[in-house]
């Protein structure tokens, strides 16, 4: 089985994000970038599946500028076998990225695509579903924590997504709790935060990552129309919250909710 895992370069979630004065984007100077946390969980899950499926190969793929090679090297240091970077200096929307991944998954003959359920920079939660539609594959979203094991020690290294023959069993989050579904392979599966805890890259892993294959492909060479269907016209920081005030009576509270907040 060939497992394709997406890796997106995103701003560090601990960083303070500032919007440019003209609203055209965020200030990127001195901004640290990391692997999208949801994608990091997808990489970990792929490595756990690889340990249980004979002959499995984990291939990372990222779409973006050449600087994304740093995040791919992080995934390679965790234990992935090789990586593909589709370079594009243009801003691609979710559908554009899905089209690129469709081409890569087809060319690679992937049997499973693992993705973070969303990226923390745009929170779109669209690419996985679009990719499944383009491929004509079944999908399972929000793959979550498996509760069947008794201890955290038992859970280490155990995949939450169970692969058996030509199917995969996925525990996913829904409004009412957890549900277990079974889907045929090949499939697209997006993962949630509670699925696993990603491993740290060891020093030997970091050294080995330098020698692993990282193939670069120009997006323009794929023969795909990547004209964005959605364009971000402006970014703005959230408005500052107004300070609250104390009221002296229930009557005053009701009047404020009715006249000022228009809540009742």
C-alpha positions as CSV (number, residue, x, y, z in Angstrom):
1,X,0.0,0.0,0.0
2,X,1.2,3.5,-0.8
3,X,0.0,6.1,1.7
4,X,0.0,9.7,0.5
5,X,0.1,12.3,3.3
6,X,-0.4,16.0,2.9
7,X,1.9,18.4,4.7
8,X,1.1,22.1,4.7
9,X,3.4,24.9,5.8
10,X,1.6,27.2,8.2
11,X,2.5,30.0,10.7
12,X,3.4,28.7,14.2
13,X,0.2,28.5,16.3
14,X,2.1,30.2,19.2
15,X,3.0,33.2,17.1
16,X,1.3,36.5,17.3
17,X,-0.3,37.2,13.9
18,X,-0.4,40.7,12.6
19,X,-2.4,41.9,9.6
20,X,-0.8,44.3,7.1
21,X,-2.2,47.8,7.2
22,X,-3.7,47.5,3.7
23,X,-5.4,44.2,4.6
24,X,-3.7,42.4,1.8
25,X,-2.3,39.6,4.1
26,X,-0.4,39.0,7.3
27,X,3.0,40.3,8.3
28,X,5.5,37.4,7.5
29,X,8.7,39.0,8.6
30,X,10.4,37.0,11.4
31,X,7.3,34.7,11.4
32,X,8.1,31.1,12.3
33,X,6.5,28.4,10.2
34,X,5.7,24.8,11.2
35,X,3.9,21.7,9.9
36,X,0.1,22.1,10.1
37,X,-0.7,20.3,13.4
38,X,-3.5,18.3,11.9
39,X,-1.1,17.2,9.1
40,X,1.5,16.2,11.6
41,X,-1.1,13.9,13.2
42,X,-1.8,12.4,9.7
43,X,1.9,11.7,9.3
44,X,2.1,9.9,12.6
45,X,-1.0,7.9,11.7
46,X,0.5,6.9,8.4
47,X,3.7,5.7,10.1
48,X,1.7,3.6,12.6
49,X,-0.3,2.1,9.7
50,X,3.0,1.4,7.9
51,X,4.2,-0.6,10.9
52,X,1.2,-2.9,10.7
53,X,0.8,-3.2,6.9
54,X,3.5,-5.2,5.1
55,X,5.2,-3.3,2.3
56,X,3.5,0.0,3.0
57,X,5.2,3.2,1.8
58,X,4.6,6.7,3.3
59,X,4.9,9.5,0.7
60,X,4.5,13.1,1.8
61,X,3.2,15.8,-0.5
62,X,3.1,19.6,-0.1
63,X,1.9,22.4,-2.4
64,X,3.4,25.8,-2.2
65,X,6.7,27.7,-2.3
66,X,10.1,26.0,-2.2
67,X,10.4,27.0,1.5
68,X,7.8,24.2,2.3
69,X,10.8,21.8,1.8
70,X,11.6,22.5,5.5
71,X,8.3,21.1,6.7
72,X,8.6,18.1,4.4
73,X,12.1,17.3,5.9
74,X,10.4,17.4,9.3
75,X,8.0,14.6,8.1
76,X,10.9,12.7,6.6
77,X,12.8,12.9,9.9
78,X,9.7,11.4,11.7
79,X,10.0,8.4,9.4
80,X,8.3,9.0,6.1
81,X,10.0,7.3,3.1
82,X,10.0,10.2,0.6
83,X,8.4,13.5,-0.3
84,X,7.0,15.4,-3.2
85,X,6.9,19.2,-3.3
86,X,4.7,20.8,-6.0
87,X,6.0,24.3,-6.2
88,X,3.8,27.3,-6.9
89,X,4.4,30.9,-6.0
90,X,0.8,31.7,-6.8
91,X,-1.9,31.6,-4.1
92,X,-4.0,28.5,-4.7
93,X,-7.5,28.0,-3.3
94,X,-8.8,24.7,-1.9
95,X,-10.0,23.4,-5.2
96,X,-6.6,24.2,-6.9
97,X,-4.8,22.3,-4.2
98,X,-7.3,19.4,-4.5
99,X,-6.6,19.3,-8.3
100,X,-2.9,19.1,-7.7
101,X,-3.3,16.3,-5.1
102,X,-5.6,14.4,-7.5
103,X,-2.9,14.4,-10.1
104,X,-0.2,13.3,-7.6
105,X,-2.4,10.6,-6.1
106,X,-3.2,9.3,-9.5
107,X,0.4,9.3,-10.8
108,X,1.6,7.7,-7.6
109,X,-1.0,5.0,-7.5
110,X,-1.9,5.8,-3.9
111,X,-4.1,3.4,-2.0
112,X,-4.9,5.8,0.9
113,X,-4.7,9.5,1.3
114,X,-4.4,10.9,4.8
115,X,-4.9,14.6,5.5
116,X,-5.4,16.9,8.4
117,X,-9.1,17.8,8.6
118,X,-8.2,21.5,8.1
119,X,-5.2,23.9,8.1
120,X,-4.9,26.3,11.0
121,X,-4.1,29.3,8.7
122,X,-7.4,29.4,6.8
123,X,-9.5,26.8,8.6
124,X,-11.3,26.0,5.3
125,X,-11.8,22.2,5.9
126,X,-12.5,21.7,2.2
127,X,-9.6,20.2,0.4
128,X,-10.0,16.6,1.6
129,X,-13.7,16.5,0.6
130,X,-12.9,18.0,-2.8
131,X,-10.1,15.6,-3.4
132,X,-12.3,12.6,-2.6
133,X,-14.9,13.9,-5.1
134,X,-12.3,14.4,-7.8
135,X,-10.9,10.9,-7.3
136,X,-14.3,9.3,-7.0
137,X,-13.2,7.7,-3.7
138,X,-15.1,7.2,-0.5
139,X,-14.1,9.5,2.4
140,X,-14.1,9.5,6.2
141,X,-13.7,12.8,7.9
142,X,-12.7,13.8,11.5
143,X,-11.0,10.5,12.3
144,X,-10.6,10.6,16.1
145,X,-9.3,8.8,19.2
146,X,-9.7,5.1,19.6
147,X,-11.1,4.4,23.1
148,X,-10.8,0.6,23.0
149,X,-7.3,0.3,24.5
150,X,-7.1,0.4,28.3
151,X,-4.0,2.6,28.8
152,X,-1.9,5.3,27.2
153,X,1.0,2.9,27.2
154,X,-0.9,0.4,25.0
155,X,-1.9,3.2,22.6
156,X,1.6,4.1,21.7
157,X,2.3,3.1,18.2
158,X,-1.1,1.7,17.6
159,X,-3.0,3.1,14.6
160,X,-6.4,4.6,15.2
161,X,-7.4,3.8,11.6
162,X,-7.6,0.0,11.3
163,X,-6.6,-1.3,7.8
164,X,-7.9,-4.8,6.9
165,X,-7.5,-6.1,3.4
166,X,-9.4,-3.7,1.1
167,X,-11.2,-1.7,3.8
168,X,-10.5,0.7,6.6
169,X,-12.3,1.1,9.9
170,X,-12.4,4.7,11.2
171,X,-13.7,6.1,14.5
172,X,-14.9,9.6,13.9
173,X,-16.4,12.5,15.9
174,X,-20.0,13.5,15.4
175,X,-22.2,15.8,17.4
176,X,-23.5,13.0,19.5
177,X,-20.1,11.5,20.3
178,X,-18.2,8.9,18.3
179,X,-19.2,6.6,15.5
180,X,-17.3,3.8,13.8
181,X,-17.6,3.5,10.1
182,X,-16.0,1.1,7.5
183,X,-15.0,2.3,4.1
184,X,-13.5,0.6,1.1
185,X,-10.0,1.4,-0.1
186,X,-8.7,3.4,-1.8
187,X,-10.1,6.3,0.3
188,X,-9.4,9.8,1.6
189,X,-9.4,10.1,5.4
190,X,-9.0,13.4,7.2
191,X,-7.8,13.3,10.8
192,X,-8.7,15.2,14.0
193,X,-6.5,16.3,16.9
194,X,-7.4,13.5,19.2
195,X,-6.4,10.6,16.9
196,X,-2.8,10.3,18.2
197,X,0.2,12.2,19.6
198,X,2.9,12.7,17.0
199,X,6.4,11.5,17.7
200,X,9.4,13.7,17.9
201,X,12.0,13.5,15.2
202,X,15.0,11.7,16.6
203,X,18.6,12.7,15.8
204,X,19.2,9.6,13.6
205,X,15.9,10.4,11.9
206,X,17.0,13.9,11.2
207,X,20.3,12.7,9.7
208,X,18.5,10.1,7.5
209,X,16.0,12.7,6.3
210,X,18.8,14.6,4.5
211,X,19.4,11.6,2.2
212,X,15.8,10.8,1.5
213,X,14.2,11.7,-1.8
214,X,12.5,15.1,-2.0
215,X,11.2,15.6,-5.5
216,X,10.2,19.0,-6.8
217,X,7.5,19.4,-9.5
218,X,6.5,22.8,-10.9
219,X,2.7,23.2,-10.6
220,X,2.7,24.7,-14.2
221,X,4.1,21.4,-15.5
222,X,1.1,19.3,-14.4
223,X,-1.2,20.6,-17.1
224,X,-3.9,21.6,-14.7
225,X,-6.1,24.8,-14.7
226,X,-5.3,26.3,-11.3
227,X,-7.1,29.5,-11.7
228,X,-8.6,30.3,-8.3
229,X,-12.4,30.2,-8.0
230,X,-12.2,31.9,-4.6
231,X,-10.1,35.0,-3.9
232,X,-9.4,36.6,-0.5
233,X,-10.1,40.3,-1.0
234,X,-9.2,41.5,2.4
235,X,-8.0,40.4,5.9
236,X,-8.8,42.3,9.1
237,X,-8.0,41.6,12.7
238,X,-11.0,40.8,15.0
239,X,-12.5,43.9,16.5
240,X,-11.5,44.8,20.0
241,X,-13.9,43.6,22.6
242,X,-15.7,46.3,24.6
243,X,-15.4,46.2,28.3
244,X,-18.5,45.0,30.2
245,X,-20.4,47.0,32.8
246,X,-22.3,46.2,35.9
247,X,-26.0,46.7,36.2
248,X,-27.8,47.5,39.5
249,X,-30.9,45.5,38.9
250,X,-32.7,42.8,36.8
251,X,-34.8,45.5,35.3
252,X,-31.8,47.4,34.1
253,X,-30.3,44.2,32.6
254,X,-33.5,43.4,30.7
255,X,-33.6,47.0,29.4
256,X,-30.0,46.8,28.2
257,X,-30.6,43.5,26.5
258,X,-33.7,44.8,24.8
259,X,-32.6,48.4,23.9
260,X,-28.8,48.0,23.3
261,X,-27.9,44.4,22.6
262,X,-31.2,43.7,20.8
263,X,-31.0,40.3,22.2
264,X,-34.6,40.1,23.4
